Each structure stands twice: as C-alpha cells, then as structure tokens.
Amino acid sequence: MWSVLLMGLAGLLVGGALSFRQQRKPLWTQICFYILAGMSLLAAYLLSLPAA
C-alpha cells in the first residue's frame, strides 16, 4: 500500500520538475524535485522487499 503511494508521489514530483522546466525556474528547484522523486522510488522499492 505504501509503495503505491510513494510511486504516485514520485510521479507528481517528476511532473512538478517538468512544469518548473517549462516555466524556466532555477535549475536547482528541478534538481531537488528529481532527487526527491528518486528517493521516493527508492523508498517504495525498499518497502516492497520481503522481510528477512
């Protein structure tokens, strides 16, 4: 359940980064959004692993 929500959050963050790119906002905002999206996907992956 949480992994699905985190993947959705990653999609929203990537969409926000692309929107900032179209609006010609500073590059650091785009990079931050992409980093947060990557961290969200990593967390979703780690939550989907079986418990050892």
C-alpha positions in Angstrom: 0.0 0.0 0.0 2.7 2.5 1.0 4.8 1.6 -2.0 2.0 2.5 -4.4 1.5 5.9 -2.6 5.2 6.6 -2.8 5.3 5.8 -6.5 2.4 8.2 -7.1 4.3 10.8 -5.1 7.3 10.3 -7.4 5.1 10.8 -10.4 3.8 14.1 -9.0 7.3 15.2 -8.2 8.6 14.5 -11.7 5.6 16.3 -13.2 6.4 19.3 -11.0 10.0 19.3 -12.1 8.9 19.2 -15.8 6.5 22.0 -15.1 9.3 24.1 -13.5 11.4 23.4 -16.5 8.7 24.8 -18.8 8.3 27.9 -16.6 12.1 28.5 -16.8 12.5 28.3 -13.0 16.0 28.0 -11.5 17.8 24.7 -12.2 18.2 23.8 -8.5 14.5 23.5 -8.0 14.2 21.0 -10.8 17.2 19.0 -9.4 15.6 19.0 -6.0 12.4 17.6 -7.3 14.1 14.9 -9.3 16.2 13.9 -6.2 13.0 13.7 -4.1 11.3 11.6 -6.8 14.3 9.3 -6.8 14.3 9.0 -3.1 10.5 8.2 -3.2 11.0 5.5 -5.7 13.9 4.0 -3.7 11.7 4.0 -0.5 8.9 2.3 -2.5 11.3 -0.4 -3.7 12.7 -1.0 -0.2 9.2 -1.3 1.2 8.3 -3.9 -1.4 11.2 -6.2 -0.4 10.2 -9.2 1.7 11.1 -9.0 5.4 14.2 -11.1 6.2 
